[in-house]
Amino acid sequence: MATVYIETIGGKLSTQENKNAALARKLVLIVFGMFGFGFAMVPLYDLVCDVTGINRAGASDSGGRVALEDVIHGGVDKSRLITVEFDITLNADLPWAVKPEVKRIQVHPGKAYEVMFTAENKTDEDVITQAVPGITPWQATEHFSKVECFCFTQQKLKPREVKQMPLRFVIANALPEKYKTVTLSYTFMDTDRSKVIKRGSLASEG
Amino acid sequence: MSTEVAHDDHHHGPPKGIGRWLFSTNHKDIGTMYLIFALVMLFLGGASAMMLRAELLYPGVQILDPDLYNNLLTNHALIMVFGMVMPAAAGMANWMIPLMIGAPDMALPRLNNLSFWLLPFAGTMLIISMIAPYIFGDTPVNTGWTLYPPLSVQAGIGMDFTIFTVHILGISSILASINIVTTIVNMRAPGMGYFNMPLFVWAWLLTGLLLIMVMPVLAGGVTMLLFDRHFGTAFFDAAGGGDPVLFQHLFWFFGHPEVYVLLLPSIGVLGLVVPTFSRKPLFAYKPLVYSMMLLTALGMVVWAHHQYTVGMSEAVTTYFMIGTILISIPVGYMLFSFIFTMWRGSMTFETPMLFAVAIVLMFSFAGVTGVMLAVVPADLQYHDTYFVVAHFHYALIPGAVFGLYAGVFYWLPKWTGHMYDEKLGKIFFWWTTISFNLTFFPQHFSGLAGMPRRIVDYSAIFMEFNFISSISAFAFGASHLLFLYIIIKTIKGGEKAGDMPWDGAQIGTPGLEWTVSSPPPFHTFEQPPAVIKQS
């Protein structure tokens, strides 16, 4: 067909080996570079999400503290009442009891409210937890600002201790009219990593 | 000229005994070992699939403990992806690329030995990961192959072995890729330019580069998992300031290109098989290569379409949706290129060609369901249902596995020096494709009806679909016993194959593998051949 093969005199083997080693070294560099890239993602991931706001749909960025004066502009909207519901989840059999003082509260946009949460450690050991907030519907997340929250820091309870934990929040005027009810849910996690609760057999749970 | 070096060590035959295999630096021997390893893993992964389907034959939990079910599910995927398809493709690369481009061996033969011999250790480690939980009274690895935290952080000791398995497999395939890329770039015979290379060589050049780019990211991700499990870090732990979704990004940054790693070598095989049996040069060879490059590049930037439901903003999901749909352009181009190669060719339908035609049909089908899944609002409905299972089995079994089968039948005469039994080959083709379709086609329906994937028990309303699926899956599994029989029969004997058993094999951009005898001598192309274009 279109090609013909002819035997020729042998190539220079040593230069060939040098060339191979040089290229292989470059490829190994790429490998290490990409391995590092994976780890660089840890800070970059948060940074990119923060700067561009592309993670807006997620609940995780509702965790930060905001100053009251940054949130309240345009005054209180007395004409609207929004129901805020509180929901508590304890992760992985956390031996705590957590309860909000009210299950739901009616609020005006633009006004700050305070709700106390009662936490009780039901064991004879110190337990440290972190509460992770989430807001439903997610579209309300950017309009729901926490001025003070027990979820900003880790909470430690001594054996059998009962503690009052405050939450102060404001819902911004900009919250679209169609949202009448906003649910704020907290998941409490045991942050003591030395005793991460191992999962029991599924079969025995089922 | 070559008489001067006739007494050279390399002119001896293969060394005797086990040392030939343990210390081999010969690309043909290493290629053979890769292929045998892949065959063993095919039956191991297949056996676990058979057990899963036996459990799913009827609703309710009959034969497998739910944890064991999840463990087998995880291992089925890991074995098939890392143990079967990738080593089989690497085995073919080892065997054929030096022969095609006229190189005496791989560029880094000792590294080649290492990258193969890591695999049996990884396989052993994977088996230990299954057994260890029972010895230590722990839960089995039940996360699925995606290894998502927090479940993978909380899982028992088996997970550590699984993580090490992924590490070793990753190192093995990175080393193999470095070797293959170096071989292709540096070792081509004088006169063989990049655009004279057989399509299979092009496909592996891009596959190798992809693996070099993405495999280390997975290695980093599972290393972080290991740290989270044992060293108190919180990369993926929300309670410690980490984010479990980060793992999903790291995993799929690897995982989506991995699909093309599995697919491209088979596309390369099709690029040889279709012209051979159509007796026409490959239609639009250069644009086909460009579309493979485009596929490789696009494949690296669309990973998050696996994660539409984790809560990304509309702008981001829209980007990933558009990117994913764009991929249908290069893939569609490849399929058209194969169809136009067949157009008005003098086609004959030997077993490799039967597979090639079937792949074009069935892989297009996976492409269509792929576009459906890429659309965000639709995907929210299909996510984690059997529709997804049906989609990716249609993509990977025709797209990767059948492509490799076509390669096996295409090159068996070259490897063994014997023709395979054409009649048995055709029976295998019809048996395996029909049972494959009967297994996975009904899963589209059960998925659309809402049956979730990765589940040991299911609602009785899905019973008929699952019953058909399971019975056909047993037939699909059994067909591979015939496959094994054909391979063994061909190795043991049969009609002698000529140097060029397929009369269309020299059409278009052929490799040099047809200029050596069948089977090739232990050492080939010790003097580089020159490729002289006569056009």
Interface residues (C-beta under 8 A of the other chain):
Chain A: M1 A2 T3 V4 Y5 I6 E7 T8 I9 G10 G11 Q16 K19 N20 L23 A24 L27 V28 I30 V31 F32 G33 M34 F35 G36 F37 G38 F39 M41 V42 Y45 D46 G53 I54 N55 R56 A57 G58 A59 S60 N91 A92 T129 Q130 V132 W138 M189 D190 T191 R193 S194 V196 I197 K198 R199 G200 S201 L202 A203 G206
Chain B: M1 S2 V5 D65 P66 D67 N70 G102 A107 L108 L111 D138 T139 N142 L151 V153 Q154 A155 G156 I174 S177 I178 N179 V181 T182 V185 N186 M187 P190 N196 I212 M213 V214 M215 P216 V217 L218 A219 G220 G221 M224 G232 A234 F235 D237 A238 A239 G240 D243 V245 L246 H249 L250 V310 G311 M312 S313 E314 A315 V316 Q506 I507 P510 L512 T515 E526 Q527 P528 P529 A530 V531 I532 K533 Q534 S535
